[in-house]
Amino acid sequence: MYNTIIMPVDVFEMALGDKAISHAEFLAGGAGIIHLLHVVPGSASLTMTRFAADLRRFEEHLYNESLARLQTMVGHFSIDPSRIKLHVREGSVRDEVNDLAAELKADVIVIGSRNPSISTHLLGSNASSVIRHAHIPVMVVR
């Protein structure tokens, strides 16, 4: 199967990730590692001197909450938790998914997608963007 699997999830919309869990587990087989990744939107453009301290506290809270929700998600997998690694990054989903995939020399990306709508055509905007810029196979789960 695959040794290194990147599974981006939105911890504030767990249903998308829940759909992809069984697929990621299958692809991991008996020895693969699944890297759960949540990407927090970048806030550099929001930084203003008066609000810098509040913004840092908010970012820290968001990071900790995201990590806690990823840890909760590990319980939804049936594989050994030691084979699931957690990552929280800041930036754009597309860039962070592809950067992590390159850093880890990942084999595949497994991503959940919303049902199609007129605004996203066939895929959710994040899934679509990841696919367009990925250098490795991407499995989209609906």
N, C-alpha and C positions, 0 to 999 in steps of 0.2 A: 504494500500500500504506500502511503505517503509518510515521510518522516517528520516534516514540519508543515503545519497547517496554520494559516492566519484566519481567524474568525472575527471580523469586526462586528461589534454589537452596539446598539444604542441602549444603554442601561435604563433609560427613561421610557423606552418602548420595547420591553422585553419580548413581546410576542414575535417580533421579527427574528430575534436570536433563538428563541425557543424552537422555531420551525427548522432551523439549520443544525441544531444539536445532533440529531441522529445521523445526519449526513456527514458531519465532521467526524463523529465517532467511527462511522463505517470507513471513511477514508483513512483514518489514523490506524485502523487495524489493531494489532496487538502491541505495537511499539511506538507508534507516532506520537508526537507532542502537538497539542492544540494550544495556540496562543490567542487568548481572548483579548481583544483590543477595543477600548472605548476612547473616542476622540472628543475632547472638550473643545468647543469653538474658541479660537484665539481671541484675546481681548485687547491686544496691543493698540488697536485703533480707538478703544474706549478710554484708555489711560489718560487721566488728567491729573495734574499735580494735587489738586484739592481732594481727589477721590482715590489716590494711589493706595493708601493704607486700607481703605474699605474694599477696594478691588482685589488686593492681595488676599485679604481674609475670605472674600467670596470665592476666589479661585482655589484657595486651600480647602474650603468647605466642599466645593464642587469636586475637586480631586478626591478627597476622602470619601464622599458619598458615592462617587463613581466606583472607586475601589471596593467599597463595602458591597455594592450591588453586584459587581463582578464576582466577588467571593460567594455571594448567595447563589449566583448562577452556576457555580461549580457543582453545587448540590443537585443540579438538574441532569448532570452527566452520569452515565453508568460506568465510565472508566475510572481508573485510579486517579484521584485528585493530584497526585504528584506529576501526572502527565499533562496537566493543564497549567499554563503560565498566564499571568495577568499583566496587562499593560494599560496604562492611562496616559494619553498624550494630548498635547494641545496643538491645534492647527486645523487644517482642512482634512476631512475624512480621506479624500483621494490621496493626498500627499502622504499622510501619516501611514495609511495602509501600505502603500507602495514602498515607503521608506523602511518600514519594519520588515516587509517581505525581503527587501534587498539586504538589510542588515543580517537577517537570520538565514539568508539563502533558502527561503521558503519554497516549498514544492507547489502549493496550491492555496488559493484564497476561497473560503466558503462564506458567502454573505446572504443574509435574508433580504427579501425585497417586498415592498408593499404590492398590493394588487394594482394593476394598471389603471391609470386615469388619463383624462385628456391632457393634463399638464405634464405628466411624466411619460406618456406614450406607453412603452412596453415595460419599463423598469422604473424603480424609484430613482430619484436623482443621484443619490450617493452610490448606489449599486452601478448605475450607468456610467458615472464618472470613474469609478474604480476600474471597471471593465475597459473603458477606452484607454486608460493609462497604464494598465498592468503589463508586466513583462513575463508573467507566469499564468498558468491556467486559473480561471475563476469559475466557481460553481455558484450559480444563483439559485436560491431556494425560495419558493413561494408557499 
